[in-house]
């Protein structure tokens, strides 16, 4: 079997008109990747736990043609501010609302993966006036599987304690159905984040949601899902390590205006692992076509 073509974050972006920068979002220094322009409807992309804006490197070009796209680093993640207190969903929501205020938008479409989907769902329930359409991509917040939580915590903290090539690679491989998707370029991109002097403490703070008591008070209930009126697409995959497709189906069934799309042969990062499929599904939904 021949090796897959080499990929890199830069090869995903080198034909894309985009900018990278930092903004003050309610006192949080927030890093962003931006594509598109203000004449288009705003779309905010939210990554998963210990992730970063490059999770959407393969989606900026297609979405920037139709939307004013902002992929941010959550607080405690990437190159954004790293508060030294346990991070819960309310903190991420506060940051997102502050980002919206900083870029002068009242409403936006949202697409969130894992932690990003969890934050998106909570935001849509609490602030419906700020939300248009939402995509909940292998979202967290509805399950508390001790084995999954322990595995995620262990891989993340091992890489924080020692951000060696192999430990960062192992953390990234947890995301993928196909481990060859974890290229040297992607490993190095995340390794540089994990090598920041403040990352070990930051990782402890963003791992707070893997503590069962903290997780319980942040979880999304069935009634929470029933309260979300925004048009919603739930994306799940056949090889997601966090939970089965049945969970995505259950979530979609509880959302008053929700439906499920299943992506084959992808793990927890379908927007990266199967970008052509993901981009088509998400654009069709967001553009209502």
N, C-alpha and C positions, 0 to 999 in steps of 0.2 A: 504494500500500500504506500502510495507516495505521500510525502509530508504535505500538509495544507499550506497554502500560500502564506508568507509572512505578513502579518498586519501590525500596525502601530497606531497609536492615538493620532500622530501627526498625519499619517496617510489617510485617516478618516476625516481630517480637518483641512488638509492643504488646498482643497478646492472650495472651501466654505468661507463666505464673508461673515466673519464673526469677530467679537471682541472679548477680551478678558479684563476684568477689573475688580475693584472693591468698592463697596458703598457702606455707609453708616446706616444700619437698620435698627433704630431704637437703642443705640449705644453698642450694638454688635457690629464688629467689622465683618462684613459678609462678602465672600468671593463669589463671582458669577462668571458664567460664559453666556454671551448674548448673541443671538442671530435674528435676522429680520429687522423690522423697524416699527416705529410707533404708529404708522398708518394702518397696521394690521391688528387683529384681535390679540390680546396678550395670552400667553401660555406659559405657565410656570412648571418646571420639571424638578421633582424632588426625589433624591436618591435614598438608598437604604442605609442600614446601620454600618458604621465605620467606612461608609462610601464617600463619594466626592462627585463633582459635576461631570467628570470624564465618563461616568456611567452612561451619559447621553451623547458621547462623541459621534456615534453612528446615526443620530436622529436629528442633529441640528440642521443639516443641509436641507433635508426634505421638509422639515417643519418650518424652517425659516422662510420658505417660499410663500407660506400662507399665514404665518403667525409672528408676533413679536415675542420671541422665545427667550426665556430666562431660566437657565439651569444654575442653581445655587449650591454652595456648600452649606449644609446645616451648621449651626453652632456646635462646637465640640467635634467637628469633622473637617477634613480637607485643610484649607488654609484660612478658614473663618475663625472668629474668636473662640476661645476654649475656656468657658466658665468652669470654675472649680467647685461645682455643686452637681448633685445627681440630676441628669437631664430627663425630664418627663415630657409627655406630648404637649402640655400647655406651653412649655418653653419654646418648642419648635413652632407652634402656632403663633406665638407672640412674634417670633422672628419673621415668619412669612408675612404676617400682617404689616410689620414694620417695613419689610422689603417693598410691599405693594405701595405703601405710603411714600416711600423714598423715590419710587419711579413713577409716582402720580397716576396710579391706576386704581379704580374703584372695584372692578370685578375682573376675574380671569378664568380661563380654563386651567385645570390642574391635571397633571399626570404624575402619580407617585408610585415608586417601586418599594415594596417591603415597608420599612419605616416611613418612607414617603407616602405610601398609600394609606397607612395608618393615620398619619397627620392630615392627609387630604380628606379622609372620611370624617374625622373629628371636626375639621374646619368647616366642611359642608354642613354638618349637623348644627354646629354652634353659630356659624356666620353665613347663612344661606344667601344673604344679600351681597356677599363678596365672591360668590362662586357661580360660574356658568356650567359647563360640562366637566365631568370628572372621569379619570381613568384610574382604576385601582388595580395595580399590577403586582401580582403575587403578594398582596398586601398583608401586613402584620396586624396584630391587635385583636384578632378574634380567637386565637388559640394560645394555649399555654402548655406545650408539650415539654416536659422536663428534659427528655433526652435531646431534643432539638436545641433547647435553651442552653443546656450544659455544653453541647458540642460547639455552638456558636461562641459562647463565652470563652471556652478553653482555647479555640483557635485564635480568637481575637486577642486575648491577653497574652498568649504565648508570643504572638507576633509583636505585641507592644513591649513585652519584656526584652525580646531579642528580635529586632526587625531584620533578621537574616533573609537571604534570598529564598531559602527553602520554606521558612515559616510564612513569609508573605505569600509565596506561591501556594502553599496549602490553604491559606485563608481564601484566596481567590478561587481556587479549584472547588471550594464548597459551593460557589455560585453557579457553576457551569455543569451542564450535562456532558459536554465534550471538553475534557481537560486540555486539549490542544489549543483551545481558545485563549488559554492563559499564556500569552506570549511574553518573551523577555521585556518587551516595551511596556506592557501593562503591569508586569511585576515591578519594574523600576519606577513607573509612575506612582504606584501605591507605596512602594518602599520609601520614596522620598518623603511622603506624608508621614509614614510611621517613624521615620528617623528624626522628626522634629523633637526638640528637647522637651516640649510640653505634651507630647503625644501619650506617654504612659498614663499620666493623670487624666488626660482627656478621654482616653479609652475606658478607664474606670468609670468616668462620669457618664459616657454614652452607653455603657453596658448596664446602667441602672435598670433598664427595662427587662433585663434577664433575671433580675431578682423577683421572686414570685410575688412578694407582697406589693412591691412597687408596680409590677405588671398588672396585678389584679385591679388596682384602682385606676389604671389607665385603659383597661380593655374596652373594646367596643361591644356593646350588648346588641341583642337582636332588636330591641326597641330603638336603639341608636340608629341602626341601619334602616329600620322602617321609617324613621323621621326624615331621612335624606330625600329631598324632593328633586334634586338636580338630576338630569339625565346622566346615567352612569354606565360605563363599560368596565366589567371585571375581566381582567386578563389572568389566566392561569396556564400552567404548563404541565406536560405529562411527566416531567422529571424534576419537579420542584422539590427541593430538600426540606422545605418548611411544612408541607402538608399536601394532601391529595387533591386532585381535581374536584372531588366531591365538596371540598370546603369552598372552592370558588363558586361552584354551582349553588351551594347553600346561601352564600353571601348575595349573589345576584338575584336569587329568588326572594330575598327579604327586602331588597331595594325597590321602592315603588316604580321607579323608571330605570331599572337595571337590566342588563343582559350579560351573558358570559361568552367570551371567546377563548378557545383553547389553542395553544400553540404547541405543536409536536416537537419532540426532540430538543427541548430547551430546559434550562434549570431555573435559577432564581433571577437571572438577568436576561429575559427574552429580548428586551430592547437592544441588547448588545450582541447576544448570541444568534438571534434570528431577526436582524434589523429590517430586512426587506418585508418580511411577514408582519412584524410589529408596526412598521411605519405605515404600511397599507391599511391595516386594521384601525390604527389610531387616527390616521387622517380621515378615513371614511367616516368614522364616528364623530370626530370633532367638527368636520365640515358638514355633517348631516347629509351625506350623499349615499 
